[in-house]
Amino acid sequence: MEIIPIAKSLGAEVIGAQLVNMDVKTYSSIEKAFSRYLVLCFRDQQLGPCDLVNLARKFGGVGETPYLSGLEDYPDVVPIVKEANEKSQHTFGSGWHTDFTFQKKPPARTLLYALDVPPKGGDTLFANLQDAYESLSTGMQESLSRLRALHSSIRSYGPNASLKNHLENMTITNEKEEPGFESHPVIRKHPVTGKPSLWINPTYTIRFDGMTDEESQPLLDYLNDLITEARFTCRVNWKRNSLVMWDNRCTQHSASSDYAGHRREMWRITTAGDTPANFEQV
């Protein structure tokens, strides 16, 4: 098995590994690479929905997926479909975010498998929240370590959210009433490596706990702009039968909406996560 880094901060392609029926040695090598690179891309994988469920179980258990409708026989596997003739150019997953941080226990990982991809475009960008944290001054790290932030699904799945209106071939359910908030530490400790991450995102992080929107927004904007600087990012170019697995506990990602007139279909599944823990500075 060969590991080829995609960018300096994060991301790697894994060559020579088949995920179906992998042995203990392959699994161990993948987990080691995952802790190092946070985003792994596996090419030439022949996977059905049952295989994705089995992989999610192997990598920590299947996560909960609200609002999105899955396959009829495999409800945890969500088809992400954009047909060539759709009017809106909006792609599901576009806009920087970390998956489902509005949950008490957000997913630990997301697995995304490509069935049909455009000839060009449709890439996914990733950002390293650990490196973003390390770039902050000691004073800023200390200040943020004392803060918590409120996360909510309101912008994407609230009563007035318009996300579903841009996705003609996906079934998305909005909340009938305004959803509540989940409080998470701004600096999160990784449950495996112990590393700190700047754990916010512009889609689900609404404001800092105990502060107003007006007080929170300037600092949130600064931090989210920092996170997506090129030095902390990588870009994954999709090919058919590629599977990408990313660490949702320490990354943000964004899908590109630059393939109008072409079809794109992916299958998505998440793995169960834990309650985010605050990073205690020594």
C-alpha atoms as one frame of an Amber mdcrd trajectory, in Angstrom:
protein
   0.000   0.000   0.000   1.362   3.394  -1.034   0.420   6.769   0.460   0.757
   9.831  -1.799   0.121  13.208  -0.081  -2.209  15.600  -1.903  -1.096  18.787
  -0.161   1.202  19.799   2.677  -1.488  20.364   5.295  -3.776  17.378   4.716
  -5.049  14.794   2.288  -3.535  11.693   0.677  -4.316   9.154  -2.012  -4.078
   5.522  -0.956  -2.760   3.283  -3.736  -2.998  -0.492  -3.725  -5.640  -0.996
  -1.029  -9.052  -2.565  -1.544 -11.526  -1.673   1.186 -13.817  -4.656   0.723
 -12.590  -7.606   2.788  -9.436  -5.772   3.861  -7.178  -7.645   6.260  -6.017
  -6.495   9.694  -2.710  -5.141   8.364  -4.429  -3.028   5.710  -6.956  -1.703
   8.239  -4.166  -0.759  10.658  -2.212   1.021   7.920  -5.294   2.952   6.823
  -6.041   4.075  10.377  -2.457   5.255  10.841  -2.599   7.215   7.589  -6.012
   8.620   8.528  -4.650  10.082  11.770  -1.806  11.687   9.813  -3.601  13.002
   6.706  -7.247  13.398   7.888  -8.561  12.934   4.333  -7.928   9.701   2.410
  -8.857   9.038  -1.211  -9.154   5.447  -2.447  -9.353   4.919  -6.214 -10.859
   2.000  -8.163 -13.165   0.699  -5.446 -16.114  -1.463  -6.463 -18.634  -0.711
  -3.714 -22.336  -1.300  -3.277 -24.499   0.263  -0.566 -24.080  -2.826   1.604
 -20.295  -2.401   1.385 -20.575   1.213   2.536 -22.656   0.185   5.537 -20.107
  -2.495   6.414 -17.255   0.013   6.110 -19.046   2.500   8.358 -19.517  -0.244
  10.931 -15.859  -1.209  10.707 -14.733   2.391  11.121 -16.766   3.078  14.258
 -20.443   2.381  13.609 -23.085   4.023  11.420 -23.944   7.641  12.263 -27.378
   9.282  12.382 -28.421  11.228   9.274 -31.402  13.551   9.809 -33.187  15.570
   7.115 -31.781  13.563   4.180 -33.516  10.582   2.571 -31.379   7.506   1.968
 -31.711   4.557  -0.392 -34.885   2.530   0.072 -33.131  -0.616   1.294 -30.201
   1.212   2.872 -31.568   4.355   4.574 -28.154   5.256   6.042 -26.688   5.575
   2.532 -27.761   8.945   1.112 -27.610   9.530  -2.660 -26.183  12.950  -3.512
 -27.519  13.560  -7.026 -27.204  16.485  -9.428 -28.718  15.877 -12.869 -27.371
  17.592 -15.973 -30.649  19.422 -16.676 -31.226  20.936 -13.237 -31.950  24.663
 -13.242 -30.013  25.561 -10.103 -26.239  25.294 -10.160 -26.182  24.792  -6.393
 -24.509  21.543  -5.301 -25.309  19.731  -2.075 -22.399  20.313   0.286 -21.257
  23.544  -1.309 -20.155  26.185   1.163 -17.564  25.452   3.858 -18.876  23.324
   6.716 -18.245  20.410   9.051 -20.935  17.752   8.833 -23.856  17.986  11.265
 -22.158  19.894  14.095 -25.672  20.745  15.269 -25.856  17.217  16.707 -24.874
  16.434  20.285 -22.532  13.776  18.908 -21.577  14.867  15.366 -20.242  12.239
  12.956 -16.657  11.139  13.454 -16.120  10.468   9.751 -17.878  10.852   6.449
 -17.452   8.397   3.571 -18.368   9.587   0.073 -18.337   7.275  -2.948 -18.456
   8.454  -6.583 -20.785   6.649  -8.977 -20.968   9.282 -11.719 -18.797  12.384
 -12.070 -18.584  15.271 -14.554 -15.662  15.332 -17.004 -14.338  18.426 -15.242
 -15.226  20.184 -11.988 -17.134  18.894  -9.005 -14.038  18.703  -6.816 -14.250
  18.754  -3.017 -12.015  21.054  -0.979 -10.916  20.281   2.570  -9.394  22.412
   5.341  -7.315  21.329   8.337  -8.715  22.713  11.614  -5.692  21.460  13.568
  -3.208  23.455  11.495  -5.503  26.486  11.638  -5.450  26.283  15.437  -1.659
  25.972  15.520  -1.335  29.151  13.427  -3.087  31.251  16.075  -1.187  33.320
  18.614  -0.849  31.940  22.127  -3.150  34.675  23.392  -5.862  33.842  20.888
  -5.558  30.114  21.617  -5.977  30.771  25.332  -8.962  33.077  24.797 -10.754
  30.653  22.485 -10.116  27.687  24.779 -12.475  29.295  27.316 -15.307  29.704
  24.791 -18.120  27.485  23.588 -20.180  28.037  20.450 -23.812  27.365  19.609
 -24.504  25.205  16.545 -27.857  24.808  14.791 -29.370  23.310  11.633 -31.580
  26.368  11.118 -29.765  27.801   8.083 -29.915  24.574   6.085 -32.904  22.696
   7.495 -34.966  25.234   9.464 -38.567  26.145   8.568 -37.475  28.918   6.209
 -34.331  27.235   4.825 -34.157  27.152   1.017 -31.509  24.460   0.546 -34.019
  21.867  -0.668 -35.312  24.281  -3.314 -31.954  24.126  -5.122 -31.726  20.324
  -5.217 -34.358  18.943  -7.575 -33.347  15.298  -7.346 -32.819  14.953  -3.608
 -35.437  14.603  -0.872 -34.708  16.957   2.016 -36.995  17.548   4.990 -37.106
  20.877   6.795 -37.963  21.327  10.462 -41.516  22.537  11.041 -40.438  24.615
  14.025 -37.208  26.501  14.661 -34.537  23.984  15.747 -32.626  24.395  18.984
 -28.916  24.863  19.638 -26.127  22.522  20.620 -23.196  23.966  22.586 -19.707
  22.714  21.679 -16.193  23.811  22.688 -14.518  26.185  20.237 -11.223  24.343
  20.712 -11.898  20.627  20.452  -9.616  17.817  21.590  -9.345  14.963  19.120
 -10.505  11.766  20.867  -7.785   9.638  19.212  -4.700  11.833  18.742  -5.409
  14.395  21.487  -4.648  17.275  19.090  -6.607  20.551  19.342  -8.781  21.850
  16.502 -10.427  25.193  15.832 -13.870  23.600  15.758 -16.270  26.070  14.148
 -17.778  26.399  10.677 -19.812  29.066   8.847 -22.806  26.842   8.067 -23.839
  25.528  11.481 -21.964  27.713  14.016 -24.370  30.543  14.873 -22.641  32.461
  17.667 -20.499  32.097  20.759 -22.297  30.851  23.847 -23.170  33.807  26.076
 -22.666  36.392  23.302 -24.941  38.043  20.769 -24.841  37.477  17.021 -23.416
  40.966  16.542 -20.637  40.358  19.070 -19.809  36.938  17.689 -19.845  37.458
  13.933 -16.639  39.498  13.433 -14.510  36.909  15.241 -16.299  33.977  13.589
 -15.708  35.564  10.169 -12.017  36.087  10.937 -11.533  32.499  12.116 -13.473
  30.911   9.250 -11.523  32.991   6.723  -8.296  31.848   8.374  -9.323  28.181
   8.233  -9.866  28.265   4.473  -6.559  29.918   3.571  -4.818  27.894   0.856
  -2.009  26.776   3.197  -4.503  24.747   5.261  -6.422  23.157   2.362  -6.322
  20.400  -0.232  -8.462  19.638  -3.276  -9.730  16.161  -4.168 -10.443  15.519
  -7.837 -13.161  12.910  -8.219 -13.089   9.915 -10.534 -15.685   7.175 -10.858
 -15.404   4.462  -8.192 -13.367   6.679  -5.872 -14.133   6.733  -2.159 -13.036
   9.592   0.076 -13.093   9.306   3.867 -12.485  12.388   5.980 -12.149  13.124
   9.672 -15.180  15.225  10.561 -13.699  15.972  13.998 -10.952  18.226  12.674
 -11.782  19.357   9.122 -14.115  21.547   7.113 -15.032  20.822   3.498 -16.861
  22.354   0.549 -18.145  20.867  -2.719 -17.529  22.779  -5.942 -20.544  23.856
  -8.020 -18.687  24.264 -11.307 -20.100  21.538 -13.561 -23.426  22.866 -14.841
 -24.836  20.697 -17.624 -23.210  17.516 -16.339 -24.405  14.758 -14.042 -22.882
  13.911 -10.655 -23.993  11.136  -8.280 -22.372  10.159  -4.995 -23.311   7.911
  -2.085 -22.750   9.285   1.410 -22.615   7.620   4.825 -21.288   8.794   8.183
 -19.845   7.035  11.211 -20.970   7.555  14.790 -19.130  10.225  16.763 -18.719
  11.244  20.389 -19.517  14.375  22.378 -16.841  16.982  21.538 -14.435  17.522
  24.429 -12.678  20.762  25.265  -8.915  20.905  24.778  -7.212  21.739  28.063
  -3.956  23.609  27.555  -1.029  22.412  29.664
